[in-house]
């Protein structure tokens, strides 16, 4: 294969969705997240570089390392949302983990290697889902065949030609009825596979593999149990068995490992919680500096054993995020700081940004509340001055009490619409306009009393 052809083959391997340019990625993110252009641009370029890397020759490709990103910003400004939207947009193997959940090796708790095992599992689920969609017709045919065998048992061997012809006609009629859903309420008895022992995802891979081998040797991996159920429920119950028969799990695992290594993203939230501030340097904490030391080889690049195979973390993109209220990024150990070369500071949200968050995103908060109340027959309309007043109260409460960013909008919206939601049946068929007057009536007293605002808003 020529170099030019190989490049295009590598690019195709990344999938259609990843052909977007950094500009297109930012435009897509703008539909859901207001502002934070610096963070969006940095992440868009980091993702595009992964696509560019796949087009290089193998020798150069192995040398190009991902530029890990550290996002710094108060809570509720969009750090997690950016990562969450990206994973949905591209269909990449992606997991979000909390740094505060891990403990140093040797202490009770989750060790940091489990994040790579989680990524491998997420990658397998992703590839299996894609293969399931590709082979949907084959899986559906298998399920139909199994159900029809129960509804119309096969003829014994040696049946006359006349009986075979009659059976084929009856079979076609039943197949047509099954297709139309006429048999959905018919009860049949089917054999369903049950896992005798569920594998614990937190088991070390060596023990997980030993458990699987042991189960295979003594033959208790799957038990078949007979269950009576309706045809519509049998269609769902047989999906797992059909997938196992139709899908090639070994090639799915191999592709999942390849994707996790080359396209995987691990988003480490609350990274500031494992930073040891200079004032506490004397105190040993198994969930802080030790976790940073354990995290270092994974971010640097190492081989982690999972039940799907070894995963090399050299080309996994790590995005870390933290508010850094108490500690500073410089409180992380220097080696770990060096492994996150791209630093992005996210802006705090002012009144104008909060106002845009309420109205501009594709499924904004106002659209969500309107849709929810529409199900009760209540038409909800937000006037321009009403929206501005909500944003004003949110911004001033963030300033006076504690800055929790856009999350404050949820609290305020609930307070404003509390009575309408509670008595929705009374307002059925009516149109309610949420204007400045209504918002002020609900919030003025609480917002003016700082002590009360601490507890309610």
N, C-alpha and C positions, 0 to 999 in steps of 0.2 A: 504493500500500500504506500503510495507517495505521501510525502510530508503534508502536502496541501490537503489530501483526502483525509489523512489521519487527524489533522486539526479540526476539520469539519465534523468528523465522527465524534471527537471528544466534546465538541460544542453541543452536538445533538444529545449526547449523554446527559447533559445538564437539564434537558427538558425545555419545552417551549416557553414556559413562564419566565425563565431566567434570561431571556434574550433582551429584556428591558434595559434601556440606558439609565445612567444615574438620574438624568433629568426626568425620565418617565417614572422612575421609582418614587422620586420626591413628589411628583404630581399625584401619584396614586395615594401616597401617605397623606397628602394635603386634604383628601376627601374625608379623612377620619380624625386627623390630629391638627390642631390649630397652632401656628407658630413653630418654634423650635427648629428653624431652618438649618442651623449649624449642625445639630445632631442628625437631622434627616440626610443632609449632604454627605456627612462623614460615613454613615452607615451605607448609603447608596453606593458610594465609591468602593467601600470594603466589599460589598456584595458583587459589584461589577468586576472587581479584581479577581474574584474566585472564578468567574466566567472566563476572564482573560487568561487566567492560569491554565485552565483546561485546554486552551488552544495552543499551548507551548509544546515544544519537544519534551520527551520524558526526562532527559537529563536536566534541563532548565526548570521543568515543572516541579521537580522534587526539591529544588533550591528555594522556590518562592514560598515564603511563609506568610500566613495571614497576619494582618495588622490588627491585633486585639484592641478593643475599645473600652475606655472607662467613662461612663456617663455620670456626671455630678449634678445634682439638682434636688430641690426640696421635694417632699412627697406630693403626689398629685399633679405633677407638671407634665407627665407623659412619657416617663422613662420606660416603664413596663409596656405601655400601650404601643409604643413604636415597635418594640421587639415582637409583641403579640401579633400585630398587624402584618409584619414582614413574614412571619412563619405561615400565616394564612394565605398571603398573596402568592408565595412561591412554592408552597408544598414541600418545604425542606424538612429534613429531620431536625427537629427543634425541641428543646426542653428548657423550662424555666425552673431554676432551683433557688432556694433561700440559703445564703451562706451561713446564716445563724443556726441552721438545723444540723450542721456537721460538727463532729468532734475529732480531736486528734487520735491517730491510730493508737490503740492500747486502752482507750477509754470506751465506756459503753455509749453507743450512739452510732449514727451513720458515718462511714468513712467516705472521703471525698471521691474515691474511685467509683462509688455507686452512681455518681452523676453520668459517667461514661456508659455504665451498664444501662441506665435509664434511657440514654440517647440511642443505644443500640436497639433497645426494645421499641422505642418510638419509630425508629427507622424501619424495623421489621413490619410494624403495623401499617406504616405508610406504603411500603412496597406491596404488602399483602392486599391492602385496599385497592391499589392500582390494578394488580393482577386479577383481583376479584371482579372489578368492573370490565376488564378485557375479556374475561372468561364467563361473564354473566349468563350468556346463552347456554353454555355447556353445563353450568351449575344448575340452572333452572331445569334443563332437560333431565339431569340426574334426579332432581327432587320429584319432578313429574313422574318419571319412570318408577321410582320407589313407591309413590302414593298409589299409582295405578295398579301396581302389583298387589297392593293390599285391597283395593276396591274390586279388582278383577283378577283373582289369582291365576297364574299361568296354567296352560293346559298340560296334562301329563304327557310324557314321551309316548310316541306311537299313536297319537290321536289321529282320527281319519281326516282326510283333506277337507271334507265338508265341515267338520267341527272347527278346523283351523280357520277356514274362510269365515265362518260365523263369529269366531273369537276375534278375528282381525277387525270385522265390522263393528262389533261391540266395543272393542278397544278404541277405535277411532272416535266413536260416539262419546265414550267416557272422557277421552282426551279433550274433545271439544267442550264438554261440560266443565271439566276442570279448568280449562283456559278461561271460560266465561265467568267462573266463580260460582257455578250452580251447586258444586259439591262442598262448598266452604263449611257448611254446618253439619256435614256428615261425620259421624264418629268412626275412627279407625284405630287399630292397635299397631303401633310401630316400635321398633327397637331403637333406643337412643343411647349413644355412647356417653358414658360418664367418666370423667377423670377420677381415678381412685385416690390419687395424691396430687394435690396442687403444688406446683413448685413455688417456693418463696422467692420473690424477686431480690430480696436483700441477702440471700445466701451467697457466700463466696462462690465464684464460678466452679472451683474444683469440687466443692461439696454438691453444687447443683448438678454437675455432670455425673458425679458418683451416684446421686439419687436417681437420675434418669437411667443410668446403666443398670442399677439395681432393680428398678421397676421393670425394665425390659426383660432382664434375666428371669425374674420370678413371675413375669406375665400378668402383672396387675395394672398395666398402664391405662387400659380402658376396660371398663365393665359395660356390658350391654344390658340394659334393663327395658322391659316391655312397658309401654305406657299407652293408655287410651286417651286420645285427644281428637279435637276437631281438625278437619283437613287444613283450615286456614292457620291453625297453630302448628300443625305438622310441617307446613312449608317453612316456618321459621326454625323449628327444632332440627330439621334435616340440613340446614345451611352449613353448619360446622362440619358435618360428616361429608357433605358434597364438596366443600372447599378442600378438605384433606385429600379426597380422591382425585379431584380435577387439578388442583394447583401443585406445582413442583416446589415443595418447601425448601429443598436444599438450594435451588437456584435463587429463591426469594431471599434466603439468609445471606447468600454470597453477595447479592446485589445490595442488600441492606447494609452489610458491613462496608462495602465500597462507598456507598452514599454517606454513611455516618462519618467515615474518615475524610472524604473529600468535600462534602457539602454540609456537614453537621454544624449546628450553631448551639452553643450552650450559653444561656443567659443567666448570669449569677447575680441575683438581686440581693440587696442589703449587705453589700460587700463591706460597707463602713462598720457593720456590727462586729466584724472580726479584726478590725484595726485596733491596735492597743495605743491609746493616747499616751503622750509622754508622762503625764501625771500618774498613770497606772502601770508604768513599766516594770515595777518590782513584783507585781502580782501575777502568778502563773494561772492561766485559764485554759483548760483543754479545748475550749471552743473558740479560741482566738488565735494567738500567734502560732500555735501548733497546727491549726487548720491552714494557715497561710503557708507554712512550710510543706504541708502535705499537698497543697494545691499547686505549688510551684512546679514539680515534675510533670504534672498533667498539662498545665498551661504551656510549659517549655516544649513538651513532646515526649511521650513515653508510650509503651505498649501496655494496654490494660486487657486482662483476660475477661471475656464475657461468655455466656453460654452459647452465643451465636458465632464465636470465634474471637481472635485477638483484634483489638481496635487500636490503631496507631493514632495518637492525638495530635501529631505534628501539624496537620492541616485543618483541624477543627477551629472554627472561629469562636472566640470567647468574648462575650460582651458583659462587662460588669457594671453595676449601677449602685449608687448609694447617695443618701442625702448629705452625709458628712456634717451633721450638726454638731456632734460632740467631738468627733475626731476629724483629722484632715487626711487627704490622700497621701501626704508625706509620712503619716503614721503607719502605713503599710510597710512591710519589710522591703528594702530597696530592690531585691531581686524580683519580687512580684510586681513592683511599680514598673520596672524595666520591661516586663512582659506585656504591659498595656500601654504601648507607645502613643496611641491616639486618645487624647483627652477632650471631652466635650462637656461644656458647662451649659445646662439648660436654664432658661430664664424663668424667673418667678412670674406668675400670671397676674396682670393688672386688670382693672375694670373692663377695659376694651377687649382684652383677650378672653375674659370670662363671658362677655356678651357674645362674642363670636362662637365660643364653645357651645353656647345654648342654641345657636341657630344654624351655623354653617355645616357641621359634619353631616355625612350621609344619613346616619341614623341618630340625629342629635337628641338631647334629653327632652326637648319640647315635643319633638315628633313622637318619641316613645310614650310620653304621658298622654298625648292626644290620642294615639292609637289604643292605649290601654282603656281609656274612658269611652272611646268610640264603641268598644265591645258591649258597653252597658247602655248604649243609645244616647250618650252625652257628648255634645260637640264642644270641644275645648278650643278657644282661640286666644293667642297671646298677643296683646297689643305691643307696639314698639316701646312705649314708655314703661309698660309692665316688665318687659325683658330687661331694659336698662336698670330698672329699680332692683330686680333680683340680682343682677350682676353687681350693682353698687353695694347692696347689703352683704353679698358674699365677699367682696374685696375688703370692705371695712371690718368685717368679722375676722377675716384672715389676718388683717393688720393688728387688730386689738388683742385677739385671743391667741391663736396658733395658726401658722400658715400651713394649711393642708391642701392648698391648690384647688383644682377643679372638683375634688371630692366634697368640698363645702357646698357646691351647687346641689348635690343630691339631698343633703340635709335641709337646705332652704326650700327646695321644690316640694319636698314631702310636707314641710310645715305649712307652706302656702296652700297646698291642695288637700290637706288632711280632711277637712270637713266635706269637701266636694266628693272625695273618694269614699268616705264613710257613708255618705247619704246619696250615693249615685242613683239609687232607685227613685229618689224623690225628684231628681233633676232629669229623669229620662225624657228624651224628646226635646230638651232645651239646649240653647246655645249659651255657653258661659264665657264671658270675656275676662281674661286675667289681665287687669290693667294696673297702673300705678296705685290707684286708690285701694284695690283689693290686697295687693302685696304689702302696702304700708300698714293697712289695718291688721294684718296677720303678724307682721314682724316688728313694727316700730317699737313697741314696749319691750320686747325681748332684746332687740339689738341695742337699745339705749342703756339697758341694765347689764353692765359688763359681767357681773357675777352670774347672772341668769344665762347670759349668752354662752358662758363656758360650759354649762350643762346641757343646754337645749340646742344651740346652733353649733 
